[in-house]
Amino acid sequence: MGEDFENLDFDKGNGLVPAVVQDADTLQVLTLAYMDRAALDETIQSGEATFFSRSRGGRWRKGETSGNRLKVVSVTPDCDGDALVLAVRPMGPACHLGTTSCFGPDTAPGLGRLAELERTIARRAGADPASSWTAKLMAQGPKRIAQKVGEEGVETALAGVAGPDEEVASEAADLIYHLFVLLKARNMVFQDVLDVLARRAEQAKD
């Protein structure tokens, strides 16, 4: 959170700036709230999202009563200095209605599903291998998991040659799942793959 917040324009919003709250991993927009200077300072100091509640007329740290806190990864001002984006890791539903987001019932829509898959694998990795396929694979180690990735890759390729679209999608889903388990077994995350893609994209511009 090394941004310079001294030039934020709180006056434009009568002492408040809107704060868009976004899941740091899935990139799903979770909620829209407001901050005054004190709420921003407390957020930066505590590492947990704190807002100014217009209905209560005062400070409000998300999750104080429910436990559904928002651990802040970064705070980024917009180009005009009159709005913020908070990237967070939620400790529970962000919406008071019990849903992941205040903007519809979906959880991690679109490509955010990949980040949600990675979270699920991380949670299940240490479970009882007798009750979790993920835990069973993890217990067998990277060599066995890599073998599964190879098998699923072949099945995906075969489906791609002669199978219907539904089969291709199903086999591709199996491949992605096992690839993510392999990354976990190697103490890697999907962001490592994205970093390589980002570097390649930059090199392609040259």
Contacts in CASP RR format, 6 or more apart in sequence:
PFRMAT RR
TARGET T0000
AUTHOR 0000-0000-0000
METHOD contacts of the structure
MODEL  1
MGEDFENLDFDKGNGLVPAVVQDADTLQVLTLAYMDRAALDETIQSGEAT
FFSRSRGGRWRKGETSGNRLKVVSVTPDCDGDALVLAVRPMGPACHLGTT
SCFGPDTAPGLGRLAELERTIARRAGADPASSWTAKLMAQGPKRIAQKVG
EEGVETALAGVAGPDEEVASEAADLIYHLFVLLKARNMVFQDVLDVLARR
AEQAKD
1 44 0 8 1.000
1 47 0 8 1.000
1 72 0 8 1.000
1 74 0 8 1.000
1 75 0 8 1.000
3 74 0 8 1.000
3 75 0 8 1.000
3 76 0 8 1.000
3 77 0 8 1.000
5 40 0 8 1.000
5 44 0 8 1.000
5 75 0 8 1.000
5 77 0 8 1.000
7 77 0 8 1.000
7 81 0 8 1.000
8 17 0 8 1.000
8 37 0 8 1.000
8 40 0 8 1.000
8 77 0 8 1.000
8 81 0 8 1.000
8 82 0 8 1.000
8 84 0 8 1.000
9 17 0 8 1.000
9 80 0 8 1.000
9 81 0 8 1.000
9 82 0 8 1.000
10 16 0 8 1.000
10 17 0 8 1.000
10 36 0 8 1.000
10 37 0 8 1.000
12 82 0 8 1.000
13 82 0 8 1.000
15 36 0 8 1.000
15 37 0 8 1.000
16 34 0 8 1.000
16 35 0 8 1.000
16 36 0 8 1.000
16 52 0 8 1.000
16 54 0 8 1.000
17 34 0 8 1.000
17 35 0 8 1.000
17 40 0 8 1.000
17 81 0 8 1.000
17 82 0 8 1.000
17 83 0 8 1.000
17 84 0 8 1.000
18 32 0 8 1.000
18 33 0 8 1.000
18 34 0 8 1.000
18 83 0 8 1.000
18 84 0 8 1.000
19 32 0 8 1.000
19 33 0 8 1.000
19 34 0 8 1.000
19 35 0 8 1.000
19 49 0 8 1.000
19 51 0 8 1.000
19 83 0 8 1.000
19 84 0 8 1.000
19 85 0 8 1.000
19 86 0 8 1.000
20 29 0 8 1.000
20 32 0 8 1.000
20 83 0 8 1.000
20 84 0 8 1.000
20 85 0 8 1.000
20 86 0 8 1.000
21 29 0 8 1.000
21 30 0 8 1.000
21 31 0 8 1.000
21 32 0 8 1.000
21 33 0 8 1.000
21 49 0 8 1.000
21 70 0 8 1.000
21 85 0 8 1.000
21 86 0 8 1.000
21 88 0 8 1.000
21 94 0 8 1.000
22 28 0 8 1.000
22 29 0 8 1.000
22 30 0 8 1.000
22 85 0 8 1.000
22 86 0 8 1.000
22 87 0 8 1.000
22 88 0 8 1.000
23 30 0 8 1.000
23 87 0 8 1.000
23 88 0 8 1.000
23 89 0 8 1.000
23 90 0 8 1.000
23 108 0 8 1.000
23 115 0 8 1.000
24 73 0 8 1.000
24 74 0 8 1.000
24 87 0 8 1.000
24 88 0 8 1.000
24 89 0 8 1.000
25 89 0 8 1.000
25 112 0 8 1.000
25 115 0 8 1.000
25 116 0 8 1.000
25 118 0 8 1.000
25 119 0 8 1.000
26 108 0 8 1.000
26 112 0 8 1.000
26 113 0 8 1.000
26 115 0 8 1.000
26 116 0 8 1.000
27 111 0 8 1.000
27 112 0 8 1.000
27 115 0 8 1.000
28 100 0 8 1.000
28 101 0 8 1.000
28 106 0 8 1.000
28 107 0 8 1.000
28 108 0 8 1.000
28 109 0 8 1.000
28 112 0 8 1.000
29 101 0 8 1.000
29 103 0 8 1.000
30 70 0 8 1.000
30 88 0 8 1.000
30 90 0 8 1.000
30 94 0 8 1.000
30 95 0 8 1.000
30 100 0 8 1.000
30 101 0 8 1.000
30 102 0 8 1.000
30 103 0 8 1.000
31 94 0 8 1.000
31 95 0 8 1.000
31 101 0 8 1.000
31 102 0 8 1.000
31 103 0 8 1.000
32 102 0 8 1.000
33 49 0 8 1.000
33 51 0 8 1.000
33 52 0 8 1.000
33 62 0 8 1.000
34 51 0 8 1.000
34 52 0 8 1.000
34 53 0 8 1.000
34 54 0 8 1.000
35 43 0 8 1.000
35 50 0 8 1.000
35 51 0 8 1.000
35 52 0 8 1.000
35 84 0 8 1.000
36 52 0 8 1.000
38 52 0 8 1.000
38 59 0 8 1.000
39 50 0 8 1.000
39 51 0 8 1.000
39 52 0 8 1.000
39 59 0 8 1.000
39 60 0 8 1.000
40 75 0 8 1.000
40 84 0 8 1.000
42 50 0 8 1.000
42 59 0 8 1.000
42 61 0 8 1.000
43 49 0 8 1.000
43 50 0 8 1.000
43 72 0 8 1.000
43 75 0 8 1.000
43 86 0 8 1.000
44 72 0 8 1.000
44 75 0 8 1.000
46 61 0 8 1.000
47 71 0 8 1.000
47 72 0 8 1.000
48 61 0 8 1.000
48 62 0 8 1.000
48 69 0 8 1.000
48 70 0 8 1.000
48 71 0 8 1.000
48 72 0 8 1.000
49 61 0 8 1.000
49 62 0 8 1.000
49 69 0 8 1.000
49 70 0 8 1.000
49 72 0 8 1.000
49 86 0 8 1.000
49 88 0 8 1.000
50 59 0 8 1.000
50 60 0 8 1.000
50 61 0 8 1.000
50 62 0 8 1.000
51 59 0 8 1.000
51 60 0 8 1.000
51 61 0 8 1.000
51 62 0 8 1.000
52 58 0 8 1.000
52 59 0 8 1.000
52 60 0 8 1.000
53 59 0 8 1.000
53 60 0 8 1.000
61 69 0 8 1.000
62 68 0 8 1.000
62 69 0 8 1.000
62 70 0 8 1.000
62 94 0 8 1.000
63 69 0 8 1.000
63 70 0 8 1.000
63 91 0 8 1.000
66 96 0 8 1.000
67 91 0 8 1.000
67 92 0 8 1.000
68 90 0 8 1.000
68 91 0 8 1.000
68 92 0 8 1.000
68 93 0 8 1.000
68 94 0 8 1.000
69 90 0 8 1.000
69 91 0 8 1.000
69 92 0 8 1.000
70 86 0 8 1.000
70 88 0 8 1.000
70 89 0 8 1.000
70 90 0 8 1.000
70 91 0 8 1.000
70 94 0 8 1.000
71 88 0 8 1.000
71 89 0 8 1.000
71 90 0 8 1.000
71 91 0 8 1.000
72 86 0 8 1.000
72 87 0 8 1.000
72 88 0 8 1.000
73 87 0 8 1.000
73 88 0 8 1.000
73 89 0 8 1.000
74 86 0 8 1.000
74 87 0 8 1.000
75 84 0 8 1.000
75 85 0 8 1.000
75 86 0 8 1.000
75 87 0 8 1.000
76 84 0 8 1.000
76 85 0 8 1.000
76 87 0 8 1.000
77 83 0 8 1.000
77 84 0 8 1.000
78 84 0 8 1.000
78 85 0 8 1.000
90 100 0 8 1.000
93 99 0 8 1.000
93 100 0 8 1.000
94 100 0 8 1.000
94 101 0 8 1.000
94 102 0 8 1.000
95 101 0 8 1.000
95 102 0 8 1.000
99 105 0 8 1.000
99 107 0 8 1.000
100 106 0 8 1.000
100 107 0 8 1.000
100 108 0 8 1.000
101 107 0 8 1.000
107 116 0 8 1.000
108 115 0 8 1.000
108 116 0 8 1.000
114 176 0 8 1.000
114 180 0 8 1.000
114 190 0 8 1.000
115 190 0 8 1.000
117 176 0 8 1.000
117 177 0 8 1.000
117 180 0 8 1.000
118 180 0 8 1.000
118 183 0 8 1.000
118 184 0 8 1.000
118 189 0 8 1.000
118 190 0 8 1.000
120 134 0 8 1.000
121 134 0 8 1.000
121 177 0 8 1.000
121 180 0 8 1.000
121 181 0 8 1.000
121 184 0 8 1.000
122 184 0 8 1.000
124 132 0 8 1.000
124 134 0 8 1.000
124 135 0 8 1.000
125 134 0 8 1.000
125 135 0 8 1.000
125 138 0 8 1.000
125 184 0 8 1.000
126 132 0 8 1.000
126 135 0 8 1.000
126 138 0 8 1.000
127 134 0 8 1.000
127 135 0 8 1.000
128 135 0 8 1.000
129 135 0 8 1.000
129 136 0 8 1.000
129 138 0 8 1.000
129 139 0 8 1.000
130 136 0 8 1.000
134 181 0 8 1.000
137 144 0 8 1.000
137 145 0 8 1.000
137 148 0 8 1.000
137 178 0 8 1.000
137 181 0 8 1.000
137 185 0 8 1.000
138 145 0 8 1.000
138 181 0 8 1.000
138 184 0 8 1.000
138 185 0 8 1.000
141 185 0 8 1.000
142 182 0 8 1.000
142 185 0 8 1.000
142 186 0 8 1.000
145 178 0 8 1.000
145 181 0 8 1.000
145 182 0 8 1.000
145 185 0 8 1.000
146 182 0 8 1.000
148 178 0 8 1.000
148 181 0 8 1.000
148 182 0 8 1.000
149 175 0 8 1.000
149 178 0 8 1.000
149 179 0 8 1.000
149 182 0 8 1.000
152 171 0 8 1.000
152 174 0 8 1.000
152 175 0 8 1.000
152 178 0 8 1.000
153 171 0 8 1.000
153 175 0 8 1.000
155 171 0 8 1.000
155 174 0 8 1.000
155 175 0 8 1.000
156 168 0 8 1.000
156 171 0 8 1.000
156 172 0 8 1.000
156 174 0 8 1.000
156 175 0 8 1.000
158 171 0 8 1.000
159 167 0 8 1.000
159 168 0 8 1.000
159 170 0 8 1.000
159 171 0 8 1.000
160 167 0 8 1.000
160 168 0 8 1.000
160 171 0 8 1.000
180 190 0 8 1.000
183 189 0 8 1.000
183 190 0 8 1.000
183 192 0 8 1.000
183 193 0 8 1.000
END
